Structures are given as structure tokens and as C-alpha cells.
């Protein structure tokens, strides 16, 4: 590819250069399509995680309300324990990454 091919082969060299360039463009297009598909699959995974999280919140809220309704735990007691568990990792940030029990 390049001026040497053109100098030695003339139009044939030019055509070979064009074919090489077209092949490279095709490879780049395929690569970009693959990256786009990867992004789409990441978006789909994120959507699935969001849906799973919403469902978990639904079940947790239902369970907590059921426990409060039946008098198993008082709302204040639940708030206190949530605050204690939240602080266990050294940060009060509304998150917990430790062991369940």
C-alpha cells in the first residue's frame, strides 16, 4: 500500500490501495457495530438491575409493613436498627455491604 505500489504498478497499484482501504473501512465498521451491540447489552443489563432493585424494594416494603402491622416490630425499633446496621461499616450513607447476620 502506498506510493511505491502506485509507482511500480500504476492503476493496478491504485486499485490495490483502494481495495486495502475499503477492507480496513469494513473492519472498522464491524468493530463499531460490535461496540454498539456491547453497549446495548450493557444498557439491557442495567435495565434488568433497575427492575430487580425495584422488585426487591417492593417485597422489602411489604414485609416491613406486615411485620409492623402484626406488632412484630415497631417502626421506631426498625429505624434504630437500620441506623445501627448502616453505621457498622464506618459510614452512615444509607448503604450496607456487610454480612446479613
Sine and cosine of phi, psi and omega as CSV:
sin_phi,cos_phi,sin_psi,cos_psi,sin_omega,cos_omega
0.00,0.00,0.69,-0.73,0.08,-1.00
0.82,-0.58,-0.21,-0.98,-0.11,-0.99
-0.93,0.37,-0.51,0.86,0.00,-1.00
-0.89,0.45,-0.67,0.75,0.01,-1.00
-0.91,0.42,-0.68,0.74,0.02,-1.00
-0.90,0.44,-0.69,0.72,-0.02,-1.00
-0.89,0.46,-0.70,0.72,-0.07,-1.00
-0.99,0.16,-0.59,0.81,-0.12,-0.99
-0.93,-0.37,-0.09,1.00,0.03,-1.00
0.90,0.44,-0.76,-0.65,-0.04,-1.00
-0.88,0.47,-0.58,0.81,0.03,-1.00
-0.88,0.47,-0.67,0.74,0.04,-1.00
-0.89,0.46,-0.66,0.75,0.06,-1.00
-0.87,0.49,-0.71,0.71,-0.01,-1.00
-0.89,0.46,-0.65,0.76,0.04,-1.00
-0.89,0.46,-0.65,0.76,0.05,-1.00
-0.88,0.47,-0.68,0.74,0.01,-1.00
-0.89,0.46,-0.69,0.73,0.02,-1.00
-0.89,0.46,-0.67,0.74,0.04,-1.00
-0.87,0.49,-0.70,0.71,-0.01,-1.00
-0.91,0.42,-0.67,0.74,0.03,-1.00
-0.88,0.47,-0.63,0.77,0.03,-1.00
-0.89,0.45,-0.70,0.72,0.02,-1.00
-0.89,0.45,-0.65,0.76,0.04,-1.00
-0.89,0.46,-0.68,0.73,0.04,-1.00
-0.87,0.49,-0.67,0.74,0.03,-1.00
-0.90,0.44,-0.66,0.76,0.04,-1.00
-0.90,0.44,-0.65,0.76,0.03,-1.00
-0.89,0.46,-0.70,0.71,0.02,-1.00
-0.88,0.47,-0.66,0.75,0.02,-1.00
-0.88,0.47,-0.68,0.73,0.00,-1.00
-0.92,0.40,-0.62,0.78,0.05,-1.00
-0.89,0.45,-0.64,0.77,0.04,-1.00
-0.89,0.45,-0.67,0.75,0.03,-1.00
-0.91,0.42,-0.63,0.77,0.02,-1.00
-0.89,0.45,-0.69,0.72,0.04,-1.00
-0.88,0.47,-0.64,0.77,0.01,-1.00
-0.88,0.47,-0.70,0.71,0.03,-1.00
-0.88,0.47,-0.65,0.76,0.02,-1.00
-0.89,0.46,-0.67,0.74,-0.02,-1.00
-0.93,0.37,-0.55,0.84,0.08,-1.00
-0.92,0.40,-0.66,0.75,0.05,-1.00
-0.88,0.47,-0.66,0.75,0.02,-1.00
-0.90,0.43,-0.65,0.76,0.03,-1.00
-0.90,0.44,-0.66,0.75,0.02,-1.00
-0.89,0.46,-0.69,0.72,0.03,-1.00
-0.87,0.49,-0.66,0.76,0.02,-1.00
-0.90,0.43,-0.66,0.75,0.04,-1.00
-0.90,0.44,-0.65,0.76,0.04,-1.00
-0.89,0.46,-0.69,0.72,0.02,-1.00
-0.90,0.43,-0.69,0.73,0.03,-1.00
-0.88,0.48,-0.68,0.73,0.00,-1.00
-0.88,0.47,-0.69,0.73,0.02,-1.00
-0.89,0.45,-0.64,0.77,0.02,-1.00
-0.92,0.40,-0.66,0.75,0.05,-1.00
-0.88,0.48,-0.67,0.75,0.04,-1.00
-0.88,0.47,-0.65,0.76,0.02,-1.00
-0.86,0.50,-0.76,0.65,-0.02,-1.00
-0.92,0.38,-0.63,0.78,0.02,-1.00
-0.90,0.43,-0.72,0.70,0.02,-1.00
-0.88,0.48,-0.66,0.76,0.02,-1.00
-0.90,0.44,-0.69,0.72,0.00,-1.00
-0.90,0.43,-0.71,0.70,0.01,-1.00
-0.88,0.48,-0.71,0.70,0.00,-1.00
-0.89,0.45,-0.61,0.79,0.04,-1.00
-0.91,0.42,-0.69,0.72,0.02,-1.00
-0.89,0.46,-0.65,0.76,0.03,-1.00
-0.92,0.38,-0.69,0.72,-0.02,-1.00
-0.86,0.50,-0.65,0.76,-0.02,-1.00
-1.00,0.10,0.03,1.00,0.05,-1.00
0.97,0.25,0.24,0.97,0.02,-1.00
-0.92,0.38,-0.58,0.82,0.02,-1.00
-0.54,-0.84,0.60,-0.80,0.05,-1.00
-1.00,0.04,0.52,-0.85,0.01,-1.00
-0.82,0.58,-0.64,0.77,0.00,-1.00
-0.90,0.43,-0.65,0.76,0.01,-1.00
-0.89,0.45,-0.65,0.76,0.03,-1.00
-0.90,0.43,-0.70,0.71,0.03,-1.00
-0.86,0.50,-0.68,0.73,0.00,-1.00
-0.87,0.49,-0.72,0.69,-0.04,-1.00
-0.93,0.36,-0.58,0.81,0.05,-1.00
-0.89,0.46,-0.69,0.72,0.02,-1.00
-0.89,0.46,-0.65,0.76,0.02,-1.00
-0.90,0.45,-0.73,0.69,-0.02,-1.00
-0.91,0.42,-0.65,0.76,0.01,-1.00
-0.87,0.50,-0.61,0.79,-0.05,-1.00
-0.98,0.20,-0.24,0.97,-0.08,-1.00
-0.86,0.52,-0.52,0.86,-0.03,-1.00
-1.00,0.02,0.14,0.99,0.06,-1.00
1.00,-0.01,-0.05,1.00,0.01,-1.00
-0.70,-0.72,0.74,-0.67,0.11,-0.99
-1.00,-0.10,1.00,-0.10,-0.12,-0.99
-0.69,-0.72,0.17,0.99,0.00,-1.00
0.97,0.24,0.28,0.96,-0.01,-1.00
-0.75,-0.66,0.38,-0.93,0.05,-1.00
-0.52,-0.85,0.77,-0.64,-0.01,-1.00
-0.83,-0.56,0.24,0.97,-0.05,-1.00
-1.00,0.00,-0.24,-0.97,0.01,-1.00
-0.95,0.32,0.48,-0.88,-0.01,-1.00
-0.94,0.33,-0.67,0.74,-0.02,-1.00
-0.88,-0.48,0.00,0.00,0.00,0.00
